[in-house]
Amino acid sequence: MGYKNLGEFIARLEKERELLRIRDKVSALLEITEITDRMSKSPGGGKALFFENVEGSAFPVVTNAFGSHRRIELAFDATPDGLAGRLAGIIKQAPPRSMLEKIGMIPKALSWTKFFPKTTKRKAPPCQEVVLTGDEIDLAKLPILQCWPGDGGRFITLPVVFTKGLADGRRNVGMYRMQVYDKKTTGMHWHIHKDGSHQFLEYKKAGRRMEVAVAIGTDPAVTYAATAPLPRGVDEMMLAGFLRQAPVVMVKGVTVAIEVPAEAEFILEGYVDPEETRIEGPFGDHTGYYSAADLYPVFHLTAVTHRKTPVYSATVVGRPPMEDCYLAYTTERLFLPLLQTIMPEIKDYLLPWEGVFHSIAVVAIEKEYPGHAAKIASGLWGSGQMSFAKALVIVDDPSLLQDGRRLFAHILNTIDFSTDVTIAKGILDVLDHSADNPLWGAKIALDATARIAGEGERLAENLDYSPVPPESDTELLLRLQQKESGFTGLRILFPSCKRRLIATTIDKQRGQSSRPYLDLLARESRRGGIFVLYDAAIDLADDSLLLWKAFNNVDPARDIAIAETKITIDATRKNHADGHKRPWPDDIEMTPEIKRRVEKILQKTTTGF
Ligand SMILES: Cc1cc2nc3c(=O)[nH]c(=O)nc-3n(C[C@H](O)[C@H](O)[C@H](O)COP(=O)(O)O)c2cc1C
C-alpha cells in the first residue's frame, strides 16, 4: 500500500538516503531554485531537497522529490514499466470489442482495482487542522518560490487543482501553476486545451462562478495523477488510488462544495470568476525558455487550511533534465497500454527529454499495410495530449528507442527526403514558441519504417550513394567562411552514414534572416544530408543542447526546407526577417549574484553536492 501523505513519502526518502536536508537559511526568491537546479542537473537527478529554514516563512519546503528514476520507483513502489504492466494486465482481462468500449476501458481498468476515492466525514481531518478564513488568509506566509529572475512574481509550482464540471458534476484534477498576485489572489494557468479550462468554459457560458480547491503537498500518487493526461471525465483520483493501491480519502472543503485529499499539507479554497482575467507570467518554463505573459483567470481565496506542521511542496522547471522529466517518463510508460487499446500496432514509443513533453515522439510500430506509418501519425495527432507532438518519427524496430545514436544513424541511412517526410497542421502546446501563431501550427512526421508491398521502393538517388568523397569539418567550414564570414563553427555528425548530419553555428545579427546561410550551406556541401543551423553561442559538442534547440526552436513548415538530397533546418532564434512575428522568448538563466550566494550556502552543506 502506498503512502498516506507527503510526510510518509519524505520519511521513506530519508530512510533510503534519497533526501538532503538544507539547514541554513535560504530565500524562496531564486535561491531555492538555484540549489534545486544544481541538484536536478547532477548525475541521475541527485537527491530530493528539504529546506528546513526558509526566510520569512514558518514552513519548510521540499523540492525534487520525484526527480530521479529511483525516487519515482519509491513514490509508487514500482517502476513505471511495472505500473504499466499492472494496468495492461487489467485491460487484457476483458478485451474491448468496439472503439467506444476501448475508450470506456480506461475508467473501467482503473475502477476494477476497487480503489475508488472515499469520502470521510471526520471532523478536523489532517488538512483542516488549521483553518484560516477572511483576513487571516495571507499567501505571503507560505514559502512560495520565485523560480527565475525574469518570472512575473512568485508561483505555486506543484498545485493539485480540483474542480467540478458544470454539465456532468464530474471531478477534474489538474496541475496548473498559480502566480501569486497578493495575500488572497492568484492566477489560474489552465491552458485552453486542458480539461480544467474546458470546465471553466462551461461556467463562463452559464455566467456562473466556479469553485476551485487546490492541494499543495499530497502523497506522491495524488500529485502525479494531477499531471496525468487522462481523458476528460475520468477521475484522476481513481488513477491515484490505482497507483497507491488504496483509495484516496477525500473530505469536503470548509468554504467550497469540492472534496480535497484529507491528508494534504495545505488546501487553498476559493473561486474563479469567469468574467475576470489578469496578466499571468512570464514564467521560466519546462521548455527552458520563459513562457510569455498572457491573460488567465484569477483565483480568489476564501480559505486556507493546513496541517499543524505542514511541509510546502514545490518543483522547479527549466531546461531539461529537471524533476518534471521523471514525471513525464512515468506518463510515457504508464500510458503505453492505454494508447495501445486504441492503436494496438504501437509496440513502444519514446518522448525524448529534450523535446520537453510536447515536441517529439518516436514510435515503433508493427507495420502491416501501405501507409501504416501515416495512419499512426494521423491517429496520434488526434489523441489526447499526444496531439501536441510537433514531430513524429515512426520506425519498426523498438530497440532503436533504447539507443539515440543508432536511431539517428537509422534515420540518416533510411529516409528518402522526397517521399518519407510529411508536413501537416495541428494543435500545439501553448508553450511552443516556434510557430507563427500560439496554440497551432505545423507538424512533421518522418516515416523511417521499412517499405512494404504497395509502397514502392525508396529511390536510390534520393538516398545519395554519391561517390563524391566527403569533406572534413574544417574543409567545409573554411569553404563556407570564404563566402560568408558569419559562419562560426561546424560539426559533422555521423560521418559514416549515407547522409550526414551537419550542425553549424552562425553569428546571426538581430533583424537578419537565416535563409542565405541555409542556402549557402546546402549549396556548398558536396554530399546530401541534414544541415542544422544554430546560433553562435551554442556549444556544438553538446549533443543534448543541439537536440533541445532543434526540437524547440523549429517550426516545421517555416524552418525546414527539402531540396532533393538535402534538408536544411533552422534552429536559430527567429525574428521578423525570418517571418516570425511573435516575440521570441529568452533562455532561462540564473543571475551571477544568486549563483555566488548559493555557492556560499552549499559550502556549508557538506554532503550531497
Ligand atoms: C510541474 C508541472 C506543471 C504544470 N503546469 C501546467 C500549467 O501551468 N498549465 C497547464 O495547463 N498544464 C500544466 N501542466 C501539465 C498538466 O498538469 C497536464 O497536462 C494535465 O494532464 C492537465 O490535466 P487536465 O487535462 O485534467 O486539465 C504541468 C505539469 C507539470 C508536471
The ligand as a Gaussian input file, in Angstrom:
#p B3LYP/6-31G(d) Opt

LIG

0 1
 C        5.177000      20.660000     -12.804000
 C        4.068000      20.764000     -13.807000
 C        3.456000      21.987000     -14.038000
 C        2.434000      22.106000     -14.971000
 N        1.862000      23.323000     -15.189000
 C        0.846000      23.434000     -16.054000
 C        0.189000      24.682000     -16.230000
 O        0.560000      25.691000     -15.637000
 N       -0.884000      24.725000     -17.078000
 C       -1.331000      23.619000     -17.749000
 O       -2.320000      23.706000     -18.476000
 N       -0.701000      22.430000     -17.630000
 C        0.362000      22.313000     -16.788000
 N        0.979000      21.102000     -16.621000
 C        0.505000      19.940000     -17.393000
 C       -0.832000      19.439000     -16.858000
 O       -0.791000      19.240000     -15.485000
 C       -1.257000      18.161000     -17.558000
 O       -1.371000      18.446000     -18.931000
 C       -2.538000      17.564000     -17.032000
 O       -2.815000      16.385000     -17.739000
 C       -3.699000      18.525000     -17.156000
 O       -4.853000      17.921000     -16.634000
 P       -6.276000      18.087000     -17.314000
 O       -6.170000      17.532000     -18.697000
 O       -7.163000      17.307000     -16.421000
 O       -6.613000      19.527000     -17.341000
 C        2.014000      20.962000     -15.691000
 C        2.628000      19.729000     -15.470000
 C        3.651000      19.624000     -14.537000
 C        4.302000      18.297000     -14.319000

